[in-house]
Amino acid sequence: MRILVITFRNIGDVLLSSPLLSNLRYHYPDAVIDYVLNDYCEDMIKYNPDVNNFYSYNRSYVKKLNRVDMFFDELRFLRSILKSHYDVVINLTEGMRGDCIAFLSSSKIKIGFSGKKKSFVKKFFLNHIVDIKYMHMVENKLLPLQCLNKEVVTKKVSLYWSNSDQENVDKLLVSYDLNGKDFVHIHPVARWMFKAWSAESFANVIDHIENCCGKKVILTSSDDMIEKNEIYKILALCESKPINLAGQLSLTSLACLSSKAAFFIGVDSAPMHMAAAVNIPVIALFGNSDALLWGPWSNDGINSSYNDSGRSQINGKHHVIQYEKGMIISNNGIKLSSSMNKILPRDVKNIVDQYMQVI
């Protein structure tokens, strides 16, 4: 049995598909399970024992090619996949690129998701079309199991890293004289800046954690200059001296760092999902995101307890702070969510104080 899973989307989408991989491995223990994904998402499955091989699609590279070179590069990528002759192909997004791979494969079972608009073409490309339901994305990504007549045996989101990640993070913490649970991990930025909270508010919360709670704060971001500049803004407003690791960690090292933190604070982002996956408490700040679909998943339970969107709620040990969804507004060319402005530092500090009582 050879199974191919496809996710041409973002880091969080790939991470939240790990329960499907665990279920496939349970039901097909001897199967070869391969994965197709965008190259910047590799770290989410690179060390996953349920995955045998993966194919990385370098979207940014392909976009720079002329049309002729692009065609031949796409053809090479497609051939590298199709030569494995899969029995089952599962496209976890509604995108046609994954459906095309399924259609061109020799697989007997081709599973994909319907889009917002019903596509007549999908009926020719796939023999199983799954409707996306209004429930958490972890549960949505498990729906293809129904097409295989298999039950869900686990909903745990799993994330793995290498021994070198572990060693590097341990050395880093020793250099700052920190042990496990001695610090709070804050990742205040996201790929889309309209999910951001104000630098002033984050600085206020950081000072509370360091000066009032006696915990060290470690700040992280990607190596993107926009994200690092946001970190610099926060640091300039802090009275305390949090540790700045912006742009210094790979995603797998970031996951390892989160696993050693007392708890995590951040906006709706891949690092937020990663922190929940390593089973530390998460305080997630949501603006226009839908917590019912994208809230931090609880590995402590089998079902989500999110039951509404546009309000603060709890799922296991995780807290989502959110008010009603507002508008996406533009400020000097930067998109911002008016809903994020409704979240006050005291909302976060109240939950921080609750966490501090049980650490």
Secondary structure, 3 states (H helix, E strand, C coil): CEEEEEECCCHHHHHCCHHHHHHHHHHCCCCEEEEEEEHHHHHHCCCCCCCCEEEEECHHHHHCCCHHHHHHHHHHHHHHHHCCCCCEEEECCCCHHHHHHHHHCCCCEEEEECCCCCCCCHHHHCCEEECCCCCCHHHHCCCHHHHCCCCCCCCCCCCCCCHHHHHHHHHHHHHCCCCCCCEEEEECCCCCHHHCCCHHHHHHHHHHHHHHCCCEEEECCCCCHHHHHHHHHHHHHCCCCCEECCCCCCHHHHHHHHHCCCCEEEECCHHHHHHHHCCCCEEEECCCCCHHHHCCCCCCCCCCCCCCCCCCEEECCEEEECCCCCCEEEECCEEEECCHHHCCHHHHHHHHHHHHHHC
